[in-house]
Amino acid sequence: MNHMNNNMDQRDGEEADSLEFIQIISKIQRVVKENKELKRKNHHLISQNRQLAARHQLLELQINEYMSLVQEMEQQLLTQHEYVLDSMQTNQARSKNLLYLDNFGHTYLINYLDE
């Protein structure tokens, strides 16, 4: 009877070990599967990150180009403004204004160039 109990205990122990081994294998398979999924997601994120970096670089180049154009336009505007001011000063220096009052009480502003 004692021998039989030992055999049954041994068989129960082997079955418990076998069950524990199956559970460990099952956990390993789940971890491997999760790892594969995480790697896939990671590759996707890396790809998205590279795309965003390329877009960012393109936007920086465009901003630099636009800023260059803005500076060029500002310079043209300043040059035109200076030209207009010089032109106005030249015209003012050459022009003379006279107020003329006629016989009927009307006042006229007469502007002529002194050349």
C-alpha positions, 0 to 999 in steps of 0.5 A: 500500500505504501508502495502504491501511494509513493507511485501515485505521489510520484505520478501526481508530482510528474503531472504537476511538473508537466502542467507547470512546464506547459504553463511556462511554455504558454507564458513564453509564447504570450511574451514572444507574441507581445514582443513581436507586436511591440516590435511591429508598433515600434517600426511603425512609430520609427517610420512615422518619426522619419516622415515627420522629420522629413516634413519638418526639414521641408517646412524649415526650408520653405520658411527660410525661403519665405523669410528671404523673400520677405526680406527682399520685398522689405528692401524693395519697399524701403528703396521705393519709399526712399525714392518717393521721399526724394522725389517729393522733396525734389518736387517741393523744392522746385514747386512754388505755391501762390494764393490768388484772390480774384475780383469775385472773392474766389481764392485759388491755389496756384502751384508751378514748378520753378526750373 
